[in-house]
């Protein structure tokens, strides 16, 4: 469980961030060993940045969707994304 009760609400990529940190700790801070985790975290950040931007452009508030809506948004994206 996150230390900060608002961490998950404020950071949709909290899980990916924590996995990156865990990998670094496990691998004696060898960044090369954790490249997959970093790439996944970056992809997550890029995705939610785009969601925020799209919602802002459409006037949808809050710009970052609530935690309970995020899985549905990701699932919809996976169905419609270009292959």
N, CA, C and O atoms as a printed pandas DataFrame, in Angstrom:
     atom_number atom_name residue_name chain_id  residue_number  x_coord  y_coord  z_coord
0              1         N          UNK        A               1    0.844   -1.186    0.000
1              2        CA          UNK        A               1    0.000    0.000    0.000
2              3         C          UNK        A               1    0.889    1.249    0.000
3              4         O          UNK        A               1    1.878    1.300    0.731
4              5         N          UNK        A               2    0.548    2.246   -0.806
5              6        CA          UNK        A               2    1.364    3.464   -0.872
6              7         C          UNK        A               2    1.410    4.182    0.478
7              8         O          UNK        A               2    0.446    4.171    1.243
8              9         N          UNK        A               3    2.536    4.795    0.741
9             10        CA          UNK        A               3    2.693    5.539    1.997
10            11         C          UNK        A               3    1.749    6.734    2.042
11            12         O          UNK        A               3    1.117    6.996    3.065
12            13         N          UNK        A               4    1.658    7.442    0.949
13            14        CA          UNK        A               4    0.812    8.620    0.851
14            15         C          UNK        A               4   -0.571    8.169    0.371
15            16         O          UNK        A               4   -0.674    7.573   -0.702
16            17         N          UNK        A               5   -1.634    8.435    1.132
17            18        CA          UNK        A               5   -2.959    7.959    0.733
18            19         C          UNK        A               5   -3.428    8.539   -0.609
19            20         O          UNK        A               5   -4.269    7.936   -1.276
20            21         N          UNK        A               6   -2.904    9.686   -1.007
21            22        CA          UNK        A               6   -3.289   10.305   -2.276
22            23         C          UNK        A               6   -2.369    9.914   -3.428
23            24         O          UNK        A               6   -2.575   10.356   -4.558
24            25         N          UNK        A               7   -1.366    9.099   -3.160
25            26        CA          UNK        A               7   -0.365    8.783   -4.187
26            27         C          UNK        A               7   -0.990    8.137   -5.410
27            28         O          UNK        A               7   -0.678    8.524   -6.537
28            29         N          UNK        A               8   -1.860    7.165   -5.213
29            30        CA          UNK        A               8   -2.473    6.482   -6.356
30            31         C          UNK        A               8   -3.392    7.426   -7.127
31            32         O          UNK        A               8   -3.449    7.370   -8.355
32            33         N          UNK        A               9   -4.099    8.277   -6.426
33            34        CA          UNK        A               9   -4.991    9.240   -7.081
34            35         C          UNK        A               9   -4.195   10.221   -7.940
35            36         O          UNK        A               9   -4.609   10.563   -9.048
36            37         N          UNK        A              10   -3.064   10.664   -7.430
37            38        CA          UNK        A              10   -2.266   11.684   -8.107
38            39         C          UNK        A              10   -1.311   11.115   -9.148
39            40         O          UNK        A              10   -0.872   11.842  -10.039
40            41         N          UNK        A              11   -0.978    9.822   -9.054
41            42        CA          UNK        A              11    0.000    9.216   -9.953
42            43         C          UNK        A              11   -0.566    7.923  -10.531
43            44         O          UNK        A              11   -0.515    6.879   -9.880
44            45         N          UNK        A              12   -1.111    7.982  -11.761
45            46        CA          UNK        A              12   -1.690    6.776  -12.346
46            47         C          UNK        A              12   -0.646    5.711  -12.657
47            48         O          UNK        A              12   -1.000    4.573  -12.962
48            49         N          UNK        A              13    0.624    6.059  -12.584
49            50        CA          UNK        A              13    1.716    5.125  -12.878
50            51         C          UNK        A              13    2.474    4.718  -11.620
51            52         O          UNK        A              13    3.646    4.345  -11.683
52            53         N          UNK        A              14    1.805    4.794  -10.491
53            54        CA          UNK        A              14    2.456    4.480   -9.217
54            55         C          UNK        A              14    3.008    3.053   -9.213
55            56         O          UNK        A              14    4.133    2.825   -8.768
56            57         N          UNK        A              15    2.230    2.103   -9.702
57            58        CA          UNK        A              15    2.671    0.706   -9.709
58            59         C          UNK        A              15    3.938    0.554  -10.554
59            60         O          UNK        A              15    4.894   -0.098  -10.134
60            61         N          UNK        A              16    3.941    1.157  -11.741
61            62        CA          UNK        A              16    5.116    1.074  -12.617
62            63         C          UNK        A              16    6.326    1.757  -11.988
63            64         O          UNK        A              16    7.451    1.273  -12.113
64            65         N          UNK        A              17    6.097    2.873  -11.318
65            66        CA          UNK        A              17    7.178    3.581  -10.634
66            67         C          UNK        A              17    7.763    2.711   -9.522
67            68         O          UNK        A              17    8.982    2.588   -9.394
68            69         N          UNK        A              18    6.889    2.115   -8.729
69            70        CA          UNK        A              18    7.371    1.289   -7.620
70            71         C          UNK        A              18    8.113    0.053   -8.122
71            72         O          UNK        A              18    9.100   -0.363   -7.516
72            73         N          UNK        A              19    7.645   -0.543   -9.230
73            74        CA          UNK        A              19    8.351   -1.691   -9.806
74            75         C          UNK        A              19    9.743   -1.294  -10.295
75            76         O          UNK        A              19   10.690   -2.071  -10.171
76            77         N          UNK        A              20    9.869   -0.086  -10.852
77            78        CA          UNK        A              20   11.184    0.408  -11.283
78            79         C          UNK        A              20   12.126    0.544  -10.097
79            80         O          UNK        A              20   13.282    0.125  -10.158
80            81         N          UNK        A              21   11.620    1.138   -9.009
81            82        CA          UNK        A              21   12.444    1.303   -7.807
82            83         C          UNK        A              21   12.840   -0.050   -7.233
83            84         O          UNK        A              21   13.986   -0.255   -6.833
84            85         N          UNK        A              22   11.882   -0.972   -7.195
85            86        CA          UNK        A              22   12.141   -2.304   -6.657
86            87         C          UNK        A              22   13.220   -3.004   -7.479
87            88         O          UNK        A              22   14.105   -3.656   -6.924
88            89         N          UNK        A              23   13.145   -2.866   -8.803
89            90        CA          UNK        A              23   14.153   -3.466   -9.681
90            91         C          UNK        A              23   15.533   -2.871   -9.396
91            92         O          UNK        A              23   16.522   -3.598   -9.295
92            93         N          UNK        A              24   15.590   -1.558   -9.268
93            94        CA          UNK        A              24   16.878   -0.914   -8.974
94            95         C          UNK        A              24   17.459   -1.433   -7.660
95            96         O          UNK        A              24   18.646   -1.752   -7.583
96            97         N          UNK        A              25   16.634   -1.514   -6.646
97            98        CA          UNK        A              25   17.103   -2.015   -5.347
98            99         C          UNK        A              25   17.592   -3.451   -5.454
99           100         O          UNK        A              25   18.634   -3.806   -4.903
100          101         N          UNK        A              26   16.835   -4.269   -6.165
101          102        CA          UNK        A              26   17.173   -5.692   -6.311
102          103         C          UNK        A              26   18.457   -5.902   -7.107
103          104         O          UNK        A              26   19.200   -6.851   -6.855
104          105         N          UNK        A              27   18.717   -5.012   -8.072
105          106        CA          UNK        A              27   19.865   -5.165   -8.969
106          107         C          UNK        A              27   21.004   -4.202   -8.653
107          108         O          UNK        A              27   21.783   -3.837   -9.534
108          109         N          UNK        A              28   21.095   -3.797   -7.396
109          110        CA          UNK        A              28   22.196   -2.939   -6.951
110          111         C          UNK        A              28   22.320   -1.671   -7.796
111          112         O          UNK        A              28   23.422   -1.222   -8.110
112          113         N          UNK        A              29   21.173   -1.109   -8.155
113          114        CA          UNK        A              29   21.078    0.147   -8.900
114          115         C          UNK        A              29   21.729    0.091  -10.277
115          116         O          UNK        A              29   22.237    1.094  -10.778
116          117         N          UNK        A              30   21.705   -1.100  -10.882
117          118        CA          UNK        A              30   22.164   -1.276  -12.259
118          119         C          UNK        A              30   21.007   -0.917  -13.189
119          120         O          UNK        A              30   20.078   -1.701  -13.385
120          121         N          UNK        A              31   21.086    0.298  -13.760
121          122        CA          UNK        A              31   19.990    0.799  -14.596
122          123         C          UNK        A              31   19.742   -0.083  -15.817
123          124         O          UNK        A              31   18.596   -0.244  -16.235
124          125         N          UNK        A              32   20.785   -0.648  -16.389
125          126        CA          UNK        A              32   20.626   -1.495  -17.574
126          127         C          UNK        A              32   19.746   -2.705  -17.281
127          128         O          UNK        A              32   18.965   -3.126  -18.135
128          129         N          UNK        A              33   19.866   -3.263  -16.088
129          130        CA          UNK        A              33   19.079   -4.437  -15.714
130          131         C          UNK        A              33   17.592   -4.108  -15.603
131          132         O          UNK        A              33   16.752   -5.008  -15.604
132          133         N          UNK        A              34   17.271   -2.826  -15.508
133          134        CA          UNK        A              34   15.880   -2.419  -15.273
134          135         C          UNK        A              34   15.276   -1.654  -16.452
135          136         O          UNK        A              34   14.242   -1.003  -16.306
136          137         N          UNK        A              35   15.912   -1.731  -17.604
137          138        CA          UNK        A              35   15.433   -0.955  -18.758
138          139         C          UNK        A              35   13.986   -1.246  -19.115
139          140         O          UNK        A              35   13.252   -0.333  -19.493
140          141         N          UNK        A              36   13.559   -2.501  -19.003
141          142        CA          UNK        A              36   12.176   -2.862  -19.327
142          143         C          UNK        A              36   11.210   -2.135  -18.394
143          144         O          UNK        A              36   10.165   -1.649  -18.826
144          145         N          UNK        A              37   11.567   -2.064  -17.118
145          146        CA          UNK        A              37   10.710   -1.374  -16.155
146          147         C          UNK        A              37   10.644    0.117  -16.454
147          148         O          UNK        A              37    9.579    0.728  -16.359
148          149         N          UNK        A              38   11.780    0.702  -16.815
149          150        CA          UNK        A              38   11.803    2.124  -17.150
150          151         C          UNK        A              38   10.967    2.405  -18.390
151          152         O          UNK        A              38   10.233    3.391  -18.434
152          153         N          UNK        A              39   11.075    1.542  -19.399
153          154        CA          UNK        A              39   10.293    1.718  -20.631
154          155         C          UNK        A              39    8.797    1.618  -20.319
155          156         O          UNK        A              39    8.002    2.407  -20.829
156          157         N          UNK        A              40    8.421    0.663  -19.492
157          158        CA          UNK        A              40    7.016    0.505  -19.126
158          159         C          UNK        A              40    6.513    1.736  -18.374
159          160         O          UNK        A              40    5.405    2.211  -18.627
160          161         N          UNK        A              41    7.317    2.248  -17.459
161          162        CA          UNK        A              41    6.950    3.447  -16.703
162          163         C          UNK        A              41    6.798    4.644  -17.638
163          164         O          UNK        A              41    5.851    5.420  -17.510
164          165         N          UNK        A              42    7.734    4.792  -18.579
165          166        CA          UNK        A              42    7.659    5.898  -19.536
166          167         C          UNK        A              42    6.412    5.789  -20.404
167          168         O          UNK        A              42    5.725    6.784  -20.637
168          169         N          UNK        A              43    6.120    4.580  -20.882
169          170        CA          UNK        A              43    4.912    4.381  -21.690
170          171         C          UNK        A              43    3.660    4.741  -20.902
171          172         O          UNK        A              43    2.734    5.351  -21.436
172          173         N          UNK        A              44    3.639    4.363  -19.640
173          174        CA          UNK        A              44    2.509    4.689  -18.776
174          175         C          UNK        A              44    2.361    6.206  -18.638
175          176         O          UNK        A              44    1.268    6.750  -18.799
176          177         N          UNK        A              45    3.459    6.872  -18.343
177          178        CA          UNK        A              45    3.425    8.338  -18.189
178          179         C          UNK        A              45    2.965    9.009  -19.480
179          180         O          UNK        A              45    2.151    9.932  -19.445
180          181         N          UNK        A              46    3.485    8.546  -20.623
181          182        CA          UNK        A              46    3.087    9.115  -21.919
182          183         C          UNK        A              46    1.594    8.926  -22.165
183          184         O          UNK        A              46    0.914    9.848  -22.615
184          185         N          UNK        A              47    1.081    7.719  -21.868
185          186        CA          UNK        A              47   -0.336    7.430  -22.068
186          187         C          UNK        A              47   -1.214    8.370  -21.245
187          188         O          UNK        A              47   -2.140    8.984  -21.775
188          189         N          UNK        A              48   -0.922    8.481  -19.953
189          190        CA          UNK        A              48   -1.781    9.306  -19.098
190          191         C          UNK        A              48   -1.610   10.792  -19.379
191          192         O          UNK        A              48   -2.532   11.574  -19.146
192          193         N          UNK        A              49   -0.452   11.190  -19.872
193          194        CA          UNK        A              49   -0.275   12.584  -20.295
194          195         C          UNK        A              49   -1.200   12.879  -21.476
195          196         O          UNK        A              49   -1.824   13.938  -21.530
196          197         N          UNK        A              50   -1.287   11.941  -22.420
197          198        CA          UNK        A              50   -2.172   12.114  -23.570
198          199         C          UNK        A              50   -3.631   12.147  -23.122
199          200         O          UNK        A              50   -4.410   12.967  -23.608
200          201         N          UNK        A              51   -4.001   11.268  -22.205
201          202        CA          UNK        A              51   -5.371   11.271  -21.684
202          203         C          UNK        A              51   -5.691   12.626  -21.052
203          204         O          UNK        A              51   -6.749   13.206  -21.300
204          205         N          UNK        A              52   -4.759   13.119  -20.231
205          206        CA          UNK        A              52   -4.956   14.439  -19.598
206          207         C          UNK        A              52   -5.139   15.532  -20.643
207          208         O          UNK        A              52   -6.053   16.351  -20.547
208          209         N          UNK        A              53   -4.260   15.536  -21.639
209          210        CA          UNK        A              53   -4.319   16.567  -22.683
210          211         C          UNK        A              53   -5.637   16.499  -23.448
211          212         O          UNK        A              53   -6.259   17.527  -23.712
212          213         N          UNK        A              54   -6.060   15.287  -23.803
213          214        CA          UNK        A              54   -7.317   15.120  -24.538
214          215         C          UNK        A              54   -8.506   15.593  -23.707
215          216         O          UNK        A              54   -9.389   16.280  -24.219
216          217         N          UNK        A              55   -8.528   15.229  -22.436
217          218        CA          UNK        A              55   -9.630   15.639  -21.568
218          219         C          UNK        A              55   -9.637   17.155  -21.380
219          220         O          UNK        A              55  -10.701   17.774  -21.358
220          221         N          UNK        A              56   -8.464   17.747  -21.247
221          222        CA          UNK        A              56   -8.367   19.210  -21.109
222          223         C          UNK        A              56   -8.906   19.878  -22.368
223          224         O          UNK        A              56   -9.675   20.835  -22.279
224          225         N          UNK        A              57   -8.507   19.379  -23.547
225          226        CA          UNK        A              57   -8.942   19.954  -24.821
226          227         C          UNK        A              57  -10.461   19.846  -24.996
227          228         O          UNK        A              57  -11.082   20.714  -25.610
228          229         N          UNK        A              58  -11.049   18.780  -24.455
229          230        CA          UNK        A              58  -12.498   18.569  -24.577
230          231         C          UNK        A              58  -13.279   19.216  -23.433
231          232         O          UNK        A              58  -14.509   19.154  -23.406
232          233         N          UNK        A              59  -12.571   19.832  -22.494
233          234        CA          UNK        A              59  -13.226   20.487  -21.366
234          235         C          UNK        A              59  -13.754   19.521  -20.323
235          236         O          UNK        A              59  -14.669   19.854  -19.571
236          237         N          UNK        A              60  -13.174   18.308  -20.272
237          238        CA          UNK        A              60  -13.599   17.301  -19.297
238          239         C          UNK        A              60  -12.768   17.454  -18.027
239          240         O          UNK        A              60  -11.538   17.419  -18.065
240          241         N          UNK        A              61  -13.456   17.623  -16.913
241          242        CA          UNK        A              61  -12.756   17.743  -15.634
242          243         C          UNK        A              61  -13.177   16.588  -14.742
243          244         O          UNK        A              61  -14.319   16.141  -14.841
244          245         N          UNK        A              62  -12.324   16.097  -13.895
245          246        CA          UNK        A              62  -10.904   16.471  -13.784
246          247         C          UNK        A              62  -10.121   15.948  -14.989
247          248         O          UNK        A              62  -10.519   14.982  -15.639
248          249         N          UNK        A              63   -9.013   16.602  -15.263
249          250        CA          UNK        A              63   -8.199   16.217  -16.414
250          251         C          UNK        A              63   -7.660   14.802  -16.265
251          252         O          UNK        A              63   -7.620   14.045  -17.235
252          253         N          UNK        A              64   -7.251   14.448  -15.071
253          254        CA          UNK        A              64   -6.808   13.082  -14.796
254          255         C          UNK        A              64   -8.017   12.333  -14.242
255          256         O          UNK        A              64   -8.548   12.702  -13.194
256          257         N          UNK        A              65   -8.456   11.281  -14.942
257          258        CA          UNK        A              65   -9.666   10.586  -14.489
258          259         C          UNK        A              65   -9.502    9.983  -13.099
259          260         O          UNK        A              65   -8.390    9.647  -12.691
260          261         N          UNK        A              66  -10.607    9.847  -12.374
261          262        CA          UNK        A              66  -10.548    9.214  -11.054
262          263         C          UNK        A              66  -10.046    7.775  -11.162
263          264         O          UNK        A              66  -10.193    7.134  -12.203
264          265         N          UNK        A              67   -9.464    7.283  -10.096
265          266        CA          UNK        A              67   -8.875    5.944  -10.057
266          267         C          UNK        A              67   -9.865    4.896  -10.559
267          268         O          UNK        A              67   -9.488    4.003  -11.318
268          269         N          UNK        A              68  -11.127    4.998  -10.141
269          270        CA          UNK        A              68  -12.101    3.967  -10.498
270          271         C          UNK        A              68  -12.455    3.944  -11.993
271          272         O          UNK        A              68  -13.044    2.969  -12.460
272          273         N          UNK        A              69  -12.112    4.985  -12.748
273          274        CA          UNK        A              69  -12.399    5.029  -14.191
274          275         C          UNK        A              69  -11.203    4.615  -15.047
275          276         O          UNK        A              69  -11.354    4.411  -16.251
276          277         N          UNK        A              70  -10.043    4.490  -14.459
277          278        CA          UNK        A              70   -8.812    4.304  -15.246
278          279         C          UNK        A              70   -8.739    2.973  -15.966
279          280         O          UNK        A              70   -8.291    2.927  -17.111
280          281         N          UNK        A              71   -9.164    1.891  -15.338
281          282        CA          UNK        A              71   -9.105    0.580  -15.997
282          283         C          UNK        A              71   -9.964    0.582  -17.258
283          284         O          UNK        A              71   -9.550    0.055  -18.290
284          285         N          UNK        A              72  -11.151    1.168  -17.182
285          286        CA          UNK        A              72  -12.044    1.224  -18.343
286          287         C          UNK        A              72  -11.424    2.058  -19.460
287          288         O          UNK        A              72  -11.558    1.713  -20.634
288          289         N          UNK        A              73  -10.756    3.138  -19.114
289          290        CA          UNK        A              73  -10.110    3.989  -20.118
290          291         C          UNK        A              73   -8.977    3.230  -20.797
291          292         O          UNK        A              73   -8.835    3.289  -22.019
292          293         N          UNK        A              74   -8.177    2.521  -20.018
293          294        CA          UNK        A              74   -7.090    1.723  -20.603
294          295         C          UNK        A              74   -7.648    0.616  -21.494
295          296         O          UNK        A              74   -7.126    0.371  -22.582
296          297         N          UNK        A              75   -8.706   -0.052  -21.039
297          298        CA          UNK        A              75   -9.310   -1.140  -21.824
298          299         C          UNK        A              75   -9.851   -0.612  -23.147
299          300         O          UNK        A              75   -9.681   -1.248  -24.187
300          301         N          UNK        A              76  -10.496    0.538  -23.111
301          302        CA          UNK        A              76  -11.036    1.138  -24.341
302          303         C          UNK        A              76   -9.904    1.491  -25.304
303          304         O          UNK        A              76  -10.018    1.267  -26.509
304          305         N          UNK        A              77   -8.825    2.037  -24.779
305          306        CA          UNK        A              77   -7.676    2.362  -25.617
306          307         C          UNK        A              77   -7.115    1.107  -26.275
307          308         O          UNK        A              77   -6.783    1.121  -27.461
308          309         N          UNK        A              78   -7.008    0.028  -25.514
309          310        CA          UNK        A              78   -6.438   -1.213  -26.057
310          311         C          UNK        A              78   -7.313   -1.767  -27.184
311          312         O          UNK        A              78   -6.801   -2.399  -28.108
312          313         N          UNK        A              79   -8.623   -1.538  -27.117
313          314        CA          UNK        A              79   -9.532   -2.019  -28.170
314          315         C          UNK        A              79   -9.410   -1.172  -29.441
315          316         O          UNK        A              79   -9.582   -1.688  -30.546
316          317         N          UNK        A              80   -9.116    0.119  -29.290
317          318        CA          UNK        A              80   -9.164    1.031  -30.441
318          319         C          UNK        A              80   -7.804    1.443  -30.972
319          320         O          UNK        A              80   -7.725    2.083  -32.021
320          321         N          UNK        A              81   -6.747    1.099  -30.287
321          322        CA          UNK        A              81   -5.410    1.549  -30.717
322          323         C          UNK        A              81   -5.025    0.891  -32.035
323          324         O          UNK        A              81   -5.422   -0.240  -32.313
324          325         N          UNK        A              82   -4.249    1.608  -32.844
325          326        CA          UNK        A              82   -3.772    1.029  -34.095
326          327         C          UNK        A              82   -2.800   -0.114  -33.805
327          328         O          UNK        A              82   -2.000   -0.046  -32.872
328          329         N          UNK        A              83   -2.884   -1.147  -34.608
329          330        CA          UNK        A              83   -2.011   -2.314  -34.424
330          331         C          UNK        A              83   -0.661   -2.082  -35.064
331          332         O          UNK        A              83    0.205   -2.954  -35.011
